[in-house]
Amino acid sequence: MPFAQTDGISTYYEVIGDGAPLLMFSPGGFDARIEKWTDLGVYKRIRLLDHLPLAYQCILFDRRENGQSGGRVEPLTWQHYVAQARGLLDHLGIEQAHLMGGCMGCCPVTAFAVTHPERTLSMTLYWPVGGAHYRISSHQRFARHLAFAEENGMSGVVDLVRSHDKNFSADPRGGPWGQPIRNSETFATSYARLDLPKYLLTVTAMMRGLIDRDTSPGAEPEALMTLDIPTLIVPGSDNFHATSAARYLHECIVGSDYWDAAPEAQTAQTAPARVVEFLNRV
């Protein structure tokens, strides 16, 4: 299995297809695994990976703290995910790449583009997360974990995580480091020994840093407005992927291409063709 050491953390990745590099930031919220491109909701329906590898070198990876990638307890920001992506490109010897994000994966895409515009050939933002409902539900998820950890201690969190295979979204009580706990006995042991009061502060800082607005998080609007990067935005329309979040990104990213298609019109026939058509124009 291919792994890269990025920012001191092991990143699991796969490369499929030939052509210009396309770095794909997985959807799935806090369960952002490679498999989500083929087995999650709209992505399962539109079957992007049946088409994109025919023309592009698709670089897929498990976001840190997810899937087979490693993790580290720290107050995560979008810049930590940027560091992981940059490290993976460096590991592969790739200087520039197209970027594509699905769902919460759109946030590190915009953050990467703002931080490294010289390495970003284009952005495809598919169903960006955002909206008031998303912010409220995300904060509630973190609050449930904080309450459980405070009541049961760090060892209690480890015991809970090991009792099932649910992710942070499915059972918020287990927190955002559930998968590294399952993956590594060493990680689980060190996690159980963490100072509880300091840990609660770390998680609170992470929550406030990642989910800090009622629209699409990831990069500041003023920074987005300075970008000159070809961008395709595909809107969702539910409580986690508010259409207003996609419209906000379209407003901030000058010259961005907004595909005004309702979710039901985004099919295996229309969506891959629209994405490939955009990438071919870049």
The 8 nearest C-alpha neighbors of each residue, nearest first, counted from 0:
[[1, 2, 11, 12, 13, 67, 3, 10],
 [2, 0, 12, 11, 13, 3, 10, 14],
 [3, 1, 11, 10, 12, 9, 0, 4],
 [2, 4, 10, 9, 5, 87, 90, 11],
 [3, 5, 9, 8, 7, 10, 6, 2],
 [6, 4, 86, 8, 7, 83, 3, 87],
 [5, 7, 8, 83, 82, 4, 86, 9],
 [6, 8, 5, 4, 9, 71, 70, 83],
 [9, 7, 5, 4, 6, 69, 70, 10],
 [8, 10, 4, 69, 68, 3, 2, 5],
 [11, 9, 68, 3, 2, 4, 8, 12],
 [10, 12, 2, 68, 60, 61, 67, 1],
 [13, 11, 60, 59, 1, 2, 10, 61],
 [12, 14, 59, 58, 60, 15, 1, 11],
 [15, 13, 58, 57, 59, 56, 12, 16],
 [16, 14, 57, 56, 52, 13, 58, 17],
 [15, 17, 52, 56, 55, 53, 57, 14],
 [18, 16, 56, 55, 54, 52, 53, 19],
 [17, 19, 55, 56, 54, 20, 16, 52],
 [18, 20, 55, 56, 21, 17, 96, 54],
 [21, 19, 56, 96, 55, 57, 97, 18],
 [20, 22, 97, 57, 96, 98, 56, 58],
 [23, 21, 58, 98, 97, 57, 99, 20],
 [22, 24, 99, 59, 100, 58, 98, 25],
 [25, 23, 100, 104, 99, 101, 22, 26],
 [24, 26, 31, 104, 101, 32, 33, 23],
 [27, 25, 101, 102, 104, 31, 103, 28],
 [26, 28, 31, 30, 29, 35, 102, 25],
 [29, 27, 103, 30, 31, 26, 102, 168],
 [28, 30, 31, 167, 27, 168, 175, 65],
 [31, 29, 27, 28, 65, 32, 166, 66],
 [32, 30, 27, 25, 26, 62, 29, 28],
 [31, 33, 61, 66, 34, 35, 30, 25],
 [32, 34, 35, 61, 60, 59, 25, 36],
 [33, 35, 36, 32, 37, 38, 39, 25],
 [34, 36, 39, 38, 37, 33, 32, 26],
 [35, 37, 34, 42, 33, 38, 39, 25],
 [38, 36, 43, 35, 34, 42, 39, 46],
 [37, 39, 43, 35, 34, 36, 40, 42],
 [40, 38, 35, 43, 42, 37, 41, 36],
 [41, 39, 43, 42, 44, 38, 35, 37],
 [40, 42, 44, 43, 45, 39, 262, 265],
 [43, 41, 45, 44, 36, 40, 39, 37],
 [44, 42, 37, 38, 39, 41, 40, 46],
 [43, 45, 41, 42, 46, 267, 266, 40],
 [44, 267, 46, 266, 42, 47, 43, 270],
 [47, 45, 48, 43, 49, 44, 267, 42],
 [48, 46, 49, 271, 50, 45, 51, 42],
 [49, 47, 50, 51, 46, 52, 37, 36],
 [48, 50, 47, 46, 51, 52, 53, 271],
 [49, 51, 48, 47, 53, 52, 271, 46],
 [50, 52, 53, 48, 55, 54, 47, 49],
 [53, 51, 16, 55, 54, 50, 57, 56],
 [54, 52, 51, 50, 16, 55, 17, 49],
 [53, 55, 52, 18, 51, 17, 16, 56],
 [56, 54, 18, 52, 17, 19, 57, 16],
 [55, 57, 17, 16, 20, 18, 19, 21],
 [56, 58, 21, 15, 14, 55, 52, 16],
 [59, 57, 14, 22, 23, 21, 13, 56],
 [60, 58, 13, 23, 12, 33, 57, 14],
 [59, 61, 12, 33, 11, 62, 13, 58],
 [62, 60, 32, 33, 66, 11, 68, 65],
 [61, 63, 65, 31, 60, 64, 32, 68],
 [62, 64, 65, 68, 70, 69, 61, 10],
 [65, 63, 70, 69, 176, 179, 68, 178],
 [66, 64, 63, 62, 30, 68, 61, 31],
 [65, 67, 32, 61, 68, 178, 64, 30],
 [66, 68, 11, 65, 69, 61, 182, 10],
 [69, 67, 10, 11, 63, 9, 66, 61],
 [70, 68, 9, 64, 8, 63, 179, 10],
 [69, 71, 64, 63, 179, 8, 72, 68],
 [70, 72, 73, 69, 8, 64, 176, 186],
 [73, 71, 70, 74, 176, 190, 201, 75],
 [72, 74, 75, 71, 201, 205, 202, 198],
 [75, 73, 205, 201, 204, 202, 76, 72],
 [74, 76, 205, 73, 79, 77, 209, 208],
 [77, 75, 78, 79, 209, 208, 205, 74],
 [76, 78, 80, 79, 107, 217, 81, 209],
 [77, 79, 81, 76, 80, 82, 110, 107],
 [78, 80, 82, 81, 77, 76, 75, 83],
 [81, 79, 83, 77, 78, 82, 107, 84],
 [80, 82, 78, 84, 111, 79, 83, 107],
 [81, 83, 79, 85, 80, 84, 86, 78],
 [84, 82, 80, 86, 5, 81, 85, 6],
 [85, 83, 87, 81, 86, 82, 88, 80],
 [86, 84, 82, 88, 87, 83, 81, 89],
 [85, 87, 5, 89, 83, 84, 88, 82],
 [86, 88, 90, 84, 89, 85, 83, 5],
 [89, 87, 93, 91, 85, 90, 86, 92],
 [88, 90, 92, 86, 87, 91, 93, 85],
 [89, 91, 87, 88, 92, 86, 3, 93],
 [90, 92, 88, 89, 93, 87, 86, 3],
 [93, 91, 89, 90, 88, 94, 87, 95],
 [94, 92, 88, 91, 95, 89, 96, 90],
 [93, 95, 118, 92, 88, 96, 89, 117],
 [96, 94, 118, 119, 93, 120, 97, 117],
 [97, 95, 20, 120, 119, 21, 98, 118],
 [96, 98, 21, 120, 121, 119, 22, 20],
 [99, 97, 122, 22, 21, 121, 23, 96],
 [98, 100, 123, 23, 122, 124, 24, 22],
 [101, 99, 105, 104, 24, 124, 23, 125],
 [100, 102, 26, 125, 104, 105, 25, 126],
 [101, 103, 127, 26, 126, 128, 104, 105],
 [104, 102, 28, 105, 128, 106, 26, 101],
 [103, 105, 100, 24, 101, 102, 26, 106],
 [104, 106, 100, 108, 103, 124, 127, 101],
 [105, 107, 217, 108, 104, 109, 103, 216],
 [106, 108, 110, 109, 77, 105, 111, 104],
 [109, 107, 105, 111, 106, 110, 100, 112],
 [108, 110, 112, 111, 107, 106, 218, 217],
 [109, 111, 107, 218, 113, 217, 108, 112],
 [112, 110, 114, 108, 81, 109, 113, 115],
 [111, 113, 116, 109, 115, 114, 110, 119],
 [112, 114, 110, 111, 115, 116, 109, 222],
 [113, 115, 111, 112, 110, 116, 81, 78],
 [116, 114, 112, 117, 118, 111, 113, 119],
 [117, 115, 112, 119, 118, 113, 114, 226],
 [116, 118, 115, 119, 95, 120, 112, 114],
 [119, 117, 95, 116, 115, 94, 96, 120],
 [118, 120, 116, 96, 121, 117, 95, 112],
 [121, 119, 97, 96, 95, 118, 228, 122],
 [122, 120, 97, 229, 228, 119, 230, 98],
 [123, 121, 230, 98, 99, 97, 124, 231],
 [122, 124, 99, 231, 230, 232, 125, 98],
 [125, 123, 232, 100, 105, 99, 127, 231],
 [126, 124, 101, 233, 127, 100, 232, 123],
 [125, 127, 235, 234, 102, 233, 240, 101],
 [128, 126, 102, 105, 125, 240, 124, 245],
 [129, 127, 240, 102, 103, 239, 215, 126],
 [130, 128, 215, 214, 244, 240, 133, 241],
 [129, 131, 214, 213, 241, 133, 132, 244],
 [130, 132, 213, 134, 133, 135, 214, 129],
 [133, 131, 135, 238, 134, 130, 136, 239],
 [134, 132, 239, 136, 130, 131, 129, 135],
 [133, 135, 131, 137, 132, 136, 213, 210],
 [134, 136, 132, 138, 137, 133, 131, 139],
 [137, 135, 139, 133, 138, 134, 132, 140],
 [138, 136, 140, 134, 139, 135, 133, 141],
 [137, 139, 141, 135, 140, 136, 142, 134],
 [138, 140, 142, 136, 137, 141, 143, 135],
 [141, 139, 137, 171, 143, 138, 142, 136],
 [140, 142, 144, 138, 143, 139, 145, 137],
 [141, 143, 139, 145, 144, 140, 138, 146],
 [144, 142, 146, 140, 141, 145, 172, 171],
 [143, 145, 172, 147, 141, 174, 142, 146],
 [144, 146, 142, 148, 143, 147, 149, 141],
 [145, 147, 149, 143, 144, 148, 142, 150],
 [146, 148, 144, 150, 149, 145, 172, 151],
 [149, 147, 152, 151, 145, 150, 146, 144],
 [148, 150, 146, 147, 152, 151, 145, 195],
 [149, 151, 147, 148, 152, 146, 145, 155],
 [152, 150, 155, 148, 149, 147, 153, 156],
 [153, 151, 148, 155, 154, 149, 150, 156],
 [152, 154, 191, 156, 155, 148, 157, 195],
 [155, 153, 191, 157, 156, 152, 158, 151],
 [154, 156, 151, 158, 152, 153, 157, 159],
 [155, 157, 159, 153, 154, 158, 173, 160],
 [156, 158, 154, 160, 155, 159, 161, 153],
 [159, 157, 155, 161, 156, 160, 154, 162],
 [158, 160, 156, 162, 161, 157, 155, 173],
 [161, 159, 157, 162, 173, 158, 177, 163],
 [160, 162, 158, 159, 163, 157, 181, 164],
 [161, 163, 159, 160, 158, 164, 157, 165],
 [164, 162, 161, 165, 160, 159, 166, 158],
 [163, 165, 166, 160, 161, 162, 178, 181],
 [166, 164, 169, 163, 170, 167, 160, 168],
 [165, 167, 169, 168, 170, 30, 164, 177],
 [166, 168, 171, 170, 174, 175, 169, 173],
 [167, 169, 166, 171, 170, 29, 30, 140],
 [168, 170, 166, 165, 167, 171, 172, 173],
 [171, 169, 167, 172, 168, 165, 166, 173],
 [172, 170, 167, 140, 173, 144, 174, 168],
 [171, 173, 144, 170, 143, 174, 147, 167],
 [174, 172, 171, 160, 156, 177, 167, 144],
 [173, 175, 144, 167, 171, 172, 176, 177],
 [174, 176, 167, 177, 29, 173, 64, 178],
 [177, 175, 179, 178, 174, 64, 180, 70],
 [178, 176, 180, 179, 175, 160, 173, 174],
 [177, 179, 181, 180, 176, 65, 182, 64],
 [180, 178, 182, 181, 176, 177, 69, 64],
 [179, 181, 187, 177, 178, 182, 183, 186],
 [182, 180, 178, 179, 183, 177, 161, 187],
 [183, 181, 179, 180, 178, 184, 67, 69],
 [184, 182, 186, 185, 180, 181, 179, 187],
 [183, 185, 187, 186, 188, 180, 182, 181],
 [186, 184, 188, 183, 187, 189, 180, 190],
 [185, 187, 183, 189, 184, 188, 180, 190],
 [188, 186, 180, 184, 190, 185, 189, 191],
 [189, 187, 185, 191, 190, 186, 184, 192],
 [188, 190, 192, 186, 191, 187, 185, 193],
 [191, 189, 187, 192, 193, 188, 186, 153],
 [190, 192, 153, 154, 188, 189, 193, 187],
 [193, 191, 189, 190, 194, 188, 153, 154],
 [194, 192, 190, 191, 195, 189, 198, 153],
 [193, 195, 197, 196, 198, 192, 153, 191],
 [194, 196, 198, 197, 193, 199, 153, 152],
 [197, 195, 199, 198, 194, 200, 149, 201],
 [198, 196, 200, 199, 195, 194, 201, 193],
 [197, 199, 201, 195, 200, 196, 194, 202],
 [198, 200, 196, 202, 201, 197, 203, 195],
 [199, 201, 203, 197, 198, 202, 204, 196],
 [202, 200, 198, 74, 204, 199, 203, 205],
 [203, 201, 205, 199, 204, 200, 206, 74],
 [202, 204, 200, 206, 205, 201, 199, 207],
 [205, 203, 201, 207, 202, 206, 74, 208],
 [206, 204, 74, 202, 208, 75, 203, 207],
 [205, 207, 203, 204, 209, 208, 210, 202],
 [208, 206, 204, 211, 205, 210, 209, 203],
 [207, 209, 205, 206, 76, 211, 210, 204],
 [208, 210, 206, 76, 207, 211, 205, 77],
 [211, 209, 207, 206, 208, 212, 134, 216],
 [210, 212, 207, 209, 208, 216, 213, 134],
 [213, 211, 214, 210, 216, 134, 215, 131],
 [212, 214, 131, 130, 134, 129, 215, 211],
 [213, 215, 130, 129, 244, 212, 216, 131],
 [214, 216, 129, 244, 128, 127, 130, 217],
 [217, 215, 106, 218, 214, 212, 210, 211],
 [216, 218, 106, 110, 107, 77, 109, 215],
 [219, 217, 110, 109, 216, 220, 223, 222],
 [218, 220, 222, 221, 223, 217, 216, 110],
 [221, 219, 223, 222, 251, 224, 218, 248],
 [220, 222, 224, 223, 219, 225, 251, 218],
 [223, 221, 219, 224, 220, 225, 113, 218],
 [224, 222, 220, 225, 226, 221, 252, 251],
 [223, 225, 251, 221, 252, 222, 226, 220],
 [226, 224, 222, 223, 227, 221, 252, 253],
 [227, 225, 223, 224, 228, 252, 113, 222],
 [226, 228, 225, 229, 253, 252, 254, 116],
 [227, 229, 121, 226, 230, 120, 122, 119],
 [230, 228, 121, 255, 122, 281, 227, 231],
 [231, 229, 122, 255, 123, 121, 256, 228],
 [230, 232, 256, 123, 257, 255, 124, 122],
 [233, 231, 124, 257, 123, 125, 256, 258],
 [232, 234, 125, 258, 126, 124, 257, 231],
 [235, 233, 126, 245, 242, 232, 125, 236],
 [234, 236, 126, 240, 242, 241, 262, 237],
 [235, 237, 242, 241, 240, 234, 262, 238],
 [238, 236, 240, 241, 239, 235, 242, 132],
 [237, 239, 132, 240, 241, 133, 236, 130],
 [238, 240, 133, 237, 128, 241, 129, 132],
 [241, 239, 128, 235, 237, 129, 236, 127],
 [242, 240, 236, 243, 130, 244, 237, 129],
 [241, 243, 236, 245, 244, 234, 235, 246],
 [242, 244, 246, 241, 245, 247, 130, 214],
 [245, 243, 214, 215, 247, 129, 242, 241],
 [244, 246, 248, 234, 242, 247, 243, 127],
 [247, 245, 243, 249, 244, 248, 250, 242],
 [248, 246, 244, 250, 245, 249, 243, 251],
 [247, 249, 251, 245, 250, 246, 252, 244],
 [250, 248, 246, 247, 252, 251, 255, 245],
 [249, 251, 247, 248, 252, 246, 253, 255],
 [250, 252, 248, 224, 249, 223, 220, 253],
 [253, 251, 224, 249, 223, 255, 250, 248],
 [252, 254, 255, 251, 224, 250, 227, 226],
 [253, 255, 252, 256, 229, 230, 227, 249],
 [256, 254, 230, 253, 252, 249, 231, 257],
 [255, 257, 231, 230, 232, 258, 254, 249],
 [258, 256, 232, 259, 231, 255, 233, 249],
 [259, 257, 233, 260, 232, 256, 231, 234],
 [258, 260, 257, 261, 234, 233, 232, 256],
 [261, 259, 258, 264, 262, 265, 234, 233],
 [260, 262, 264, 263, 259, 265, 235, 234],
 [263, 261, 265, 264, 235, 260, 236, 234],
 [264, 262, 265, 261, 266, 260, 41, 235],
 [263, 265, 261, 262, 266, 260, 269, 270],
 [266, 264, 270, 262, 263, 269, 260, 261],
 [267, 265, 45, 269, 268, 270, 264, 44],
 [266, 268, 45, 46, 269, 270, 44, 271],
 [267, 269, 266, 270, 271, 272, 45, 265],
 [268, 270, 266, 272, 267, 265, 271, 273],
 [269, 271, 273, 265, 272, 266, 267, 268],
 [272, 270, 274, 273, 47, 269, 275, 267],
 [271, 273, 275, 270, 269, 274, 276, 268],
 [274, 272, 270, 276, 271, 275, 269, 277],
 [273, 275, 271, 277, 276, 272, 270, 278],
 [276, 274, 278, 272, 277, 273, 279, 271],
 [277, 275, 273, 279, 274, 278, 272, 280],
 [276, 278, 274, 280, 275, 279, 273, 281],
 [279, 277, 275, 280, 281, 276, 274, 121],
 [278, 280, 276, 277, 281, 275, 274, 54],
 [281, 279, 277, 278, 276, 275, 229, 274],
 [280, 278, 279, 229, 277, 121, 120, 276]]
